[in-house]
Amino acid sequence: MRSTRLAILSILALSLSATVTAAGQEKVLYSFNDNGVDGYSSESGLIFDSSGNLYGTTIFGGTYGYGTVFELTPKAGGTWTEKVLHSFDNSSADGGYPGAGVIFDSSGNLYGTAEVGGNYDDGTVFELTPQADGSWTEKVLHSFNSKSKDGVAPSSVLTFDASGNLYGTTSSGGAAACSYNVYGCGTVFELTPKAGGTWGEKVLHSFSDAATDGFSPLYEGVIFDALGNLYGTTRFGGTGDCGGGGLLLHCGIVFELTPKASGGWSEKALYRFRDNGADGIFPSGNLIFDAAGDLYGTTLDGGAYTTGGTVFELMPKASGSWSEKVLHSFKSSSSTDGSEPYAGLIFDSMGNTGRRCSAVPTVTGPCSSSRLNRARRGCYITSAMALTDQNPSPA
């Protein structure tokens, strides 16, 4: 019998060596330092290169205080060395506050988003290119512009398609009216490389605060299925009161974008989260598919213990609708469980189908008592443990 596990790629400080019988042990790889050079407050996931080096971002710090892209290199003896690859300066030629992680292309260049800065101070998509001397050169591929019905404040990790186009989300902006944000309810966008090294941008969908849609995909990017459809989540929107204090923000959705033969994309809400004492609310982190086409993700709040958050699975039905199942409700009051899973999920190498479990993040401050504040920013993930499948698939 083999079990399938999910693991969370966490913020810097996680080294998971989990088995089906024991939880992983934590090892601090690097501690950031607010010293005017290093970055701090890293809320993104990490990625490896082929040499085993780790790459990520910090929202704050660096030479100018607007965040960094960093590299961690393993050394003999089990220690790691950090190098700041780029310090953002929040100028018209650069971005600032990179909240999401970075991705590689096939040539070893890094791509990411910054929430502010650029020509219009509405955020950027950037590329970092390694140089022969070991330094990295940054290039802004797109500056978002709220005055042209473009997206504003990109904060998601990016995704490549097979043709080398980039896809991502912005937490505000777009062409649709939005009661909650003067700049708009957010967008899904595509960047296409052009001759001469420039990139052209196109908004694929502008979110609205209508009950049929979601809004504010804060740190959630999009993923492709095998047919070229895009899937993602929005932190708010749908149906149900999750805001409190008279502010009806709703609980978030899972959506699908399908390319149309005539051009453009059509959006469909696959699932609307509900604050009902069992379901999760305020989805966070990227979605993932399994081999059967089921979707998995996390929510920051909700679940059986009210505010701990959940791991959920969405399963497509023959009718075209999707059914949801909560795989785990986090119990924040327990010393053996975590709460508010801010990162997404990944599968381990065992790759079985069947029931799956999660790695459970434990969070520490700053964690506001306000559900709305937690939904907007979340808390810092500092440790994790693995839960094993209670109903594993046979080998």
N, C-alpha and C positions, 0 to 999 in steps of 0.2 A: 504494500500500500504506500502510495506516495501522497504527500499533501502539497497544496498550492498555497503560497503565501504572497501577500503584498507587502512591500516595504516602502517607507517614505524616505526619499532623498532629502535630507534635512539641511538645516543651516549650519554649515561649517563643522559644528562641534560633534558630529555624529560618526561613529564607526560601528557599523552593525556586523556582528558575526553570529547571527541568530541561527539556531537549528530548530528542529521540530520539538526539542525537549528543553531547551534553555533559552532565556532571553539574551539579547545582545548586551554587550558591555560598552560603555561610553568611554571615549578617549578624546580629550581636547586636542585638536590638531593645530589650532592657532587662536590666539586671543587678540582681537583688534585693539587699537590704541588711538585715542583722540589726541594726536600729537602734532597735528598740522601737516602731516604727510600721509599717514595711513588712513584708510577708510574706517567707518564704523556703522553699526546698525544694518546688518546684512539680513534681508528677509527673503532672498531669492533661493532657488534651488541651485545645485552645482552640476557641472558637467566635467567629464574626463576627456583628455586628449589621448592619442594612441600611446603616449609615453607614460601615462599614469599621473599626469599633472591635473590639478583641479582648477576650475575657473568659475568665477561668480562676480557679484556686484555688491556694493554697499550704497545705501541711499544717501548717507552723509559722509563727511570727512574728505580726505584728500587735500591737495594743496590749496584748493579754493573753497572747500567746504560743501560742495554740491555732489559728492559721491565719487565712487571709483569703480573701475573694473580691475580685478586682481587675479593673480595666479598663485597657487600653492604647489610647491615642488617637494616631493619626498626625498629625504636624505638618509644616509646610512645611520642606523641606530633607531630608526622609527620616528624621527622628528621631521618637521616640515618647515620650509622657508617660504615666506610670502614676498611677492613682488607686485607693486602697483603698476598696471599696464597703462592706465589712463586716469587722470583726474579731471572731472568735469568742471567747467567754469561758468555755466549758465549764461553764455553770451549769445549773440546773434549767429555765431559760427559754431556753437557747441550747445549741448543740452545740459540738463541737471536733474538730480534725483532719480537715478535709474533703479526703479523698484523691482523690476523683473530680472531674471537671469539672462544669459547669453547662449547662443547656439553657434556651431561651426558650419561652414560650407566645406565642400570637398577639397578646397585649396588651403584650408587651415585658417581662414579669416573668421573673425568673430562678429556677430550681429546682435543688436539689442535695441531697447527703447529707453528713452529718458522722458520723464513726465513734464518737464518744463524746458525752457530755452529754445534755441533756434531762431529763425528770422522773425517769428511772430510771438515768441515766448509761450507757445502752446505745446511744446514737446517735440521730440525728434525720433527718427530711426537712424541708427548709426552703424558704421562698419569699422572694425579695428583690423589692420593689416600688419603682420609681423615683418620686421626689417632685418637685414643681414646682421646688423650690429646688436640684435637682441631687443631693440626698442619696438614699439607699436605705434602706427600712425592712424589717427582717427579721421573718418570722413562722414559728414552728415548726408544721408541718402534722401531724407525728406524732413522738411519742417512743416508741422501741422499749423493750420490757419483757421481759427474759429470764424473769421469773417467770410469765408468762402464755403460754409456748410461742411467743412472738413471735420475730422475728429479732433478732440482736444485731450491732452493728458494721457498719452499711451503708457500703459503700465503692465502690459502682458509680455510674456515670452513669445517669440516669433516662431513661425512654422514655415518651412520650405515645401513647395510642391515639386514634382518631378522635372518641371521646366525651369526651376531656379527662381520662381516668384516667391515673395515673402508675404505672409499673412499674419495679422494680429488684431488686437482690439484697442479701443480707447475708452476710458471711463466716462467721458462726456463728449460733447460736440455732436455733429451730424445735422441732418436736414429736418428731422421730425421735431414737433413741438414737445416740450417737456416741462411739466409743472414743478419739478424738483430742482432743475438746474437751468439757469438762463442760457448756458452754452449748448444744451442738448443732453440727451440721455445716453450717448455713447454710440460707437460704431464698430463694425468689422471692416477692415481695409485690406487691400492688396497692393503690393509694390512690385512693379515689373521692370527689370533691367532694360535699358535702351542703349542704342549705339552711342559711343562716346563716353560711357561710364556713368551716365545719369540714370535716374529711376523715375518712372511715372507712377502716381498713386491713384487708386480708384476706391471709393467707398462702396462696399458691397451691400451693406445694410445699415440703416440708421435706426437705432432702437427708440421706442416711445414708451410713455407711461400708460398706454392703453392696457386693459386687462388681458388682451390676447398676446401681449409682448412682455419682454423683460427690459430692465435698464441697468446701467452702470456695471459693466463687466470689469471690476476693479483690477484684479490681478490674474484674471482668467483668460487664457489664450484660446485658440481653436485647434482642432485636430481633424485630419482627413479620414474618411473610410475608403475602402477599395474602389468605390464608384466615383470618388471626387467630391463627395458632399462634405461640408464642414460642420463640426459639432463644438458646442461650447456652453458656458453658463453665464448668467448675469447674477450679480449679488442681490439685486432687488427686482421687483416687478412680479407679475402674475396676479394671484388672488390671495386674500388673507392678510390680516393686520399684523405686521411684525415690527412696526416702528416704535410703538409706544408713545406716550406723551401727545397723542392726537395726530401724530404724523404718520399717515398711511403709506408706508413704503412697500409693503408686501414682502414676500419671503424668497423670491428668486425663482429662476426657471432653468431648465436645460433646453437648448434650442438646436435646430438643424437648419443649415442653409444649403439649398439645392440649386445648382446652375440651371438656367432655363435655356432651351434651344434657341430662343429668340434673343438671347443675351440677358444679362442681369442675373440676379439670384432671388429666390423666394425663401422666406423664413417661416418656420413652423415651431411652435413651442411643443416640445415632446413631453415635458413634465413640469408642473407647477408645485413647488414645495408648500407645505401647509403647517402652520403652527398649531398642532393638534395633540401635543403631548407624546407623540410617537415618531413623527417624521422629523427630518432635519430641516433647518432653515439657513439662509444665507450661504449658498454653495461657494466653495473656495478651492483654488488650485485647478490644474488642468484635468480634463477627463482622460481616460484610457479605454481602449477596446480590448476584449479578449478574442480568442480565435473563433468563438461562436457569434460574435457581433454584439455582445452585451457591453454596456458602458458602466464605468465605475468612477466614483468621485467622492468628495468629502464636503461636509457642511461645517461651518464655524459654530453653529448654535443649534438648539433644538435637540430632538431625540427623547428617549425614555426618561432622561434625567434633567430635562428642561433646557439646560444651557451648555451641556458638554459637547454637543456636536455629534456627527455621525459619519460612518462610511456607508455608502449606498451603492446599489446595483440597479441599472435600468435594463429591462429585457424587451426586445421588440416582439410584438404580437402579429399574428397573421392578418389582423384587421388594419394594420398600419399604425396602431397606437402602441404605447409603451407602458409597461407596468414597473413599479418601483418596489424594491425590497431594502429595508435597512439591515445591513450586515452587522453593524456594531454601533451601539450608543455609548459614547464616552461618559465616564462618571467622574466629574471633576473633583468631587469630594473624597475620592478614594486615593490612597497612597500608592496603589498598584496600577492605576489607570491614568490616562492623560485626559486632556480636554482641548477643545478649540483647534482641531487639525487645520493648520494654515496651508501646508504644502499639499501637493497632489500625491498620487499613488504610482508605483511601478510594480510590475510583476517580477518575481524572481526567475532564475534560470530553469526551474523545473517545468514550467510551462504547461501544467495540466489544466484540463477543463474541470468544471465542478464548482463546489463552494469555495469561496476564498475568504481570507481574513486580512487584517491590516497590521501594519506596524503602528503603534500608538504613541503619538507625541505627548510629552508632558510640557506644559507651558509655565513660564514664570513671567513676572511683570515686564513692562507696564501693562496690566490687564484691567481695563476699566470695568466697573460694575454695570455700565450701560451696555445693553445688547447692541444698540445702534453703533456705539463707538467701537465695540469689538468687531462688528461686521465691517466697518470701514477700514480698520487698520490691522486688527488681530494682535497677537502677542508673540513673544519670541520663543521659538521652539528650542529646547535645550537638551532633551534626551528622548529616547524611544525604547520600546520593547516590542518583541514580536509575539503575535498571537497565532497559534497553529490551527489549522483546519480541523474542525470536529467531525467532519464527514468527508474525508478524502476520497478522491477517485481511485479506482483500482488501477494498477500499473498495466 
